[in-house]
């Protein structure tokens, strides 16, 4: 038998190595700055559903890597899918689960979502202590650029509206101010989701709007996203999940809906049909309680002056008290001067049938109805409510003949 030439052996080995390299899956790799501990670990997590995106303790850990002394790391166990996949890279926090995600202050967030496409490597750089804030991708795809843009916008909005704020909410006195700031922050994320052409960045924005999955104050956003994506990407499992959550039975009465014509037990012991009590031009359905400090402040400083100025011009107010103590309710109504407009309560506390029927859990809240009972606005308070009533009623006033 003739020996196989050494030259041919080397060529064969190179060919085999080339074949192996060419068929090796692309990897996610990167380098972290400021890595002080040699045992720092980074995890690769795949959310299994929409509700698991940007949520602690959920998803499947696909791979993990110990950060090398030079800060480098690599993931090799990646999904083999023809579709793009949203993954999350997370720095392990001391004493916490590998799937623990810091979802509060984004400047301290220990995770960052990326879009993975099979066969396309991702190269990451970031700082360990400001992982999400400093996260970058070398030559990112357009969809990953969208994720980075969303991240930047989120950081900026948080700094503008929430960072460093100290609200005195123990007595409820600044609850509405806090809610207003949160809503301004959320609106930036909502605008991104409404404008982006990419599904997964939109779904991440949706989850960042409320990591707690509480959309009671912005249910219209869920509905608009469902309508947008079931047209653009029908059949996608995350779209189906979103649209299930967006079913009317799961949400409060929406802007544009006709408010339900419910019968209410009044403080006068009568029972009224809500529809029969609508104002000629505008009706405020005010959800409040005697124990709710911002509600009481709203009664005295906003609703009472509005009532005096605009009741004779077509404004109606119907208050509903989330009460269980009738005497406390009656005393608050008298003290606030709220006996000038209609007041109702089932006196069943947190089991209030009215709130259950309109699917509201949080007060203060309100619904602004036109003369047909259609909701034209919701949860408008303070000066904004005064301006809304004034502008609406002025527009509805008949013009004087010249």
N, C-alpha and C positions, 0 to 999 in steps of 0.2 A: 504494500500500500504506500503510495507516494505521500509524503508529508504536505500538509496544507501550508502554503507560503505565508510567512509572517505578515507580509504586506497585505495580503488578502484578509488575514485575520483581523488586522487593525481596521481595515475598511468595513468589514462586517460588523465589528463592535461599534464603530461610529454610526453605521446605518441603524443598528438596533437602538442606540442611545437617542438618535434623532427621532426614531419612531415613537419611543417612549415619551420623549419631551413633547413631541407634536400632539400626542394623544393625552398628555397630562392635563387635567382640568385647570383652568385659570384660577388664580387664587386672589384672596383679599389679603393685602399686606400693608404694612405701614410702619411708622416710627413715632413714638411718643416722646415729648420733651418733659423735663422735670420729673423723671422717674427716679424716686429716691430709694425705693425698696426693691430688692431683687426678686421678691416673690409676687409682685404685682401681676394680676391676671386680667385678661380681657376676654369677654365672651361674645359669641355670635348667636343671636336669638332670632328665631322665625316666628312671628305672630301667626296664630292659626285662624284668626278671625278678626273682623274689624274692631270688636270691643277689646281685643288683646293688644292692639297697637298703642304704644306709648303708655302701657299699663304695667305696673309692678307685678311680679310673681306669675305672669302669664307667658305663653309662648313656649316653643321647644328650643332647648339649647342644642345647636348643631355642632358647635366646636368651641374649644377654649385654647388659649395660648398664654404661656408665661412670658412676660416682657423681658427680652434679653437685656444684658447690661448696657448695650448701646441704645436701648429704647425700641428696638425692632421687634416685630411680631408677624406671624403669618397664620392664615386660616386656609385649610385645604378641603375640609368636609363641607362642601357647598351644594345647594340644591341643583339637581339636574332637571331643568324645566325649560321648555321652549318659551314660556311666558316670563315676563319680568316679575321679580319677587321682591317684596319689601322685607329687609332684614334690619336688625338693630345690633349695633356694636355697643357693649356696655362694660365699663371699668368696674371690677369687683370692689365693693365697699367693705371695709373692715366690719366683721361681725354680721354681715348681711347676706341674704341669699344671692346667688349669681344672677338671678333674674330681678333683683331689686333695682328700680329705676327712680332717680330723683326727679320728680315731676313738678316741683315748686318753682323756685327761682331759676330761670333758664341759664343764668351765668354759672350756676353750680351743677347743672345737669350732667350726670355721668354717662349718658348714652346719646347715640345719634342714629337715626334711621338712614339707610341708603337703599338704592334700588340696584338689585343684582340681576345681570343678564348673563346667562350661561355662556362661557367662552370669552367673556370680556373681563380682564383683570381690573381690580380696583386698588389704587395705592393711596394710602391715607397718611395724613400728618395731623397731630393734635397735641395739646397740652393735657397732662394727666388731670390736673385740678380744675381745668376749665374745658372739659372734653367737648361738650356740645358747642360751646361758644367759639372755640378755636379750631374746630374740626374743618379740614379741607380735603379735597380730592384732586389728585393730579389729573388734568385734562378730563374733567367730568363730562358725562353725557348731558344732553339737554334736560332730561328728566331729573338727573341728580343736581343739575344747576338749579332747577325749580325747588328742590328740597333745600338747598343751601340758601336760596333767596327767601324761602319761607322762614328758615331759621333766623336769618338776619332781621327780617321784619318782626318776628316774634320778640327777639332780643330788644329791638328798638322800642316796640310798643310797651313791653314790660317796664323798661326804664322810664318811659314817658308817663305811664299811668299808675303803676303799682309799686315800683321799687322804692323802698324807704318810707312808705306811707304807714302811719300809725293812727288807725281809727279808734276812737273811743266807742266800742260796740258792746261793752259789758251791759250798759243800760239801754242799748239800742239807739242812742241818740245820733250816731253817725252811720247807721246801717245803710240808709239810702245813698249817702255819699260814697260809701264803699261799693255798693252795687253799681252805681253810675260809673265809677272808675273801672270796675271789672268789665262792664258792658263796652266801654270805649276800647279797652284792650281786645275784647272778643271781636269787635267789629273789624279790626284790622285783619284778623285771621279769617273771618267770614268773607271779607272782600277778596282775599286771596283765593279762597276756595271757589268763590263764584266766578272768578276771572280766569283761573288756570285751565289749560287744556288737558292736563294730566290727572288721571283718576287718583293714583296713590298719593301724590302730594296733596290733593284736595282732601282725601280721607285722613291724612295726617293732620292737616289744618283743622278738620272737624273734631278730631280727638283732642287736639291741643286747646280747642275752644273750651272743652270741659273734660279734663282727665277723669273726673268723677262720674262722667256720663249723665250729667244733670243738665238737660236742655229746656227746662221749664220756662226760662226767660227768653229763649230764642228758638222756639219750636218751628217757626216759619223757615228758619235756616235749614233744618233737617228736610223739610218738605221740598224746598227749592233744590237742594242737592240730590234728593231722590229723583225728582223730575228731570234734572239735567242729565244724570248719569244713566238712568234707565233708557234714555233715548240714545246716548252716545255709546254705552257699553252694556247693552241688555244681556242678562244671563251671568254677568260676573258675580261670584258669590258675595263679595263685599257690597255690591250694589243691592243685591237681594236682601242682605242683612240690614242695610241702611233703610230700605223701603219698608221693611217689616216694622222697624222701630218708628217709622214716620207715619204709620197708620193713624187716622184720626182718633181712634179709641185709646191711643197711647199718649195723646198730646192734649194740652189745654186748648180751649177755643181759640181759633186762629184769627188774625187780622183778615178781613174779607168774609168771615163766616157770619151767618145770622146767629145772634146770641140766643140760646135756648129760652123758650117761653115757659119759665118755671113759676110755680106758685110758692110764695114766701110768707112765713109767719112773721107778723109785724110786732113791733114793740107795743102797739096799741091793741094787741090781741086779735086784730083782723088778719085775714089772709088775702094777699093780692096776687093778681096775675101780672108778671113782670111786663109783658107786652102792653098791657092796658095803662101802664104808668110811664111810658116813654115820653120824654120831652118833645116839644114841637120841633126842636132843632137838634138837640144834643142831650145825651144821657151819660152820666158817669156812674158805673157800677163800682163802688168802693169797698174793698175787702180789708177789714181792719179788726182790731181787738182792743179792749180796755187796758190790757197789759202790755201793749205794743207801743213803746215810746215814740218811734217815728210816725206811727199811725195817728197818735194823739196830737203830735205837732202838726201834722198835715191837716187834721180836722180844724184846728184853731187858726193856723196861719195861711192856709191855702183854700180849703173847701168853704169855710165860712165866708171869706171875702168874695169868692167866686159866686157863691149862692146869692149873696146880697146884690151883686152887680148884674148877674145874668139870668136869674130865675125868671124874672118877668119878661125876658127876651127869648125864652124858649129852652132854658137849661133845666134839666132834672138831675137830681142826685139820689141814688139808692144805695144806702150803706148796708153791708152785711157783716155782722159781728161774729167772729170766731170765739164764742163765749160758752161757758158752762155755769157761770155765776150771774144770775139775772140782776141781782142788786148792784153788783160791780158794773155791769153793762149799763144799767139805767143811770147810775151815778156819773159814769164817764160821758154818756150822751148829754146829760144836763150840763156838766161842767165845761164841756168843749163847745157848747152851743150847737151841737149836731142834731138837736131835736127839731131844727127848722126844716130838715129834709127827711126823707123816708128812711126808717131804720128797721132791719129785719135780723133775726137770728133763730136758729133751731135750738140753741142752748144745749148743744151736744158736744161742745169742745172740738177736739181733733177729729171726731167722727161726723163733723158737720156735713149733712147730706148735700147742701148746695155746692160746697167746694168739691166734693167728690164728683158731682154731676158735670161740673165744668173742668174737672181734672186739674185743679190747682192745689198746691200744698204749701206755698210760701206766701206770707204777707209781710209788709203791705203789698197790695196788688190792686190794679184797677183795669177796667175795660171801658173804652170810650165808644159809644154807639151813636149812629146817626138816627134820624127820625124813623127809619124803617127797622131799626134794631140791628143793623150791620156794624160789626166791629171795625172802626176806622183807625184805632190806635190802642196800645196796651201799655200798662206800667209806665205812665208818664206822670212825673211828680214835680213838686215845687214850682219854680218859675216857668219851667217848660209846660206844665199843665195850664197855668194861667194864660200863657201865650197861645197855646192851642185853642182853648175855649174862646178867647177874645178874637183871634183871627178867623176861626170857623164861623162863629155867630155873626161877625161883621160881614163875612162873605155871603151869608144867607139872608141878611136883611134886605127887604125890598128897596130898590132904588127910588128915590124921590123923583117925581115928575118935574121936569124943568118948566 
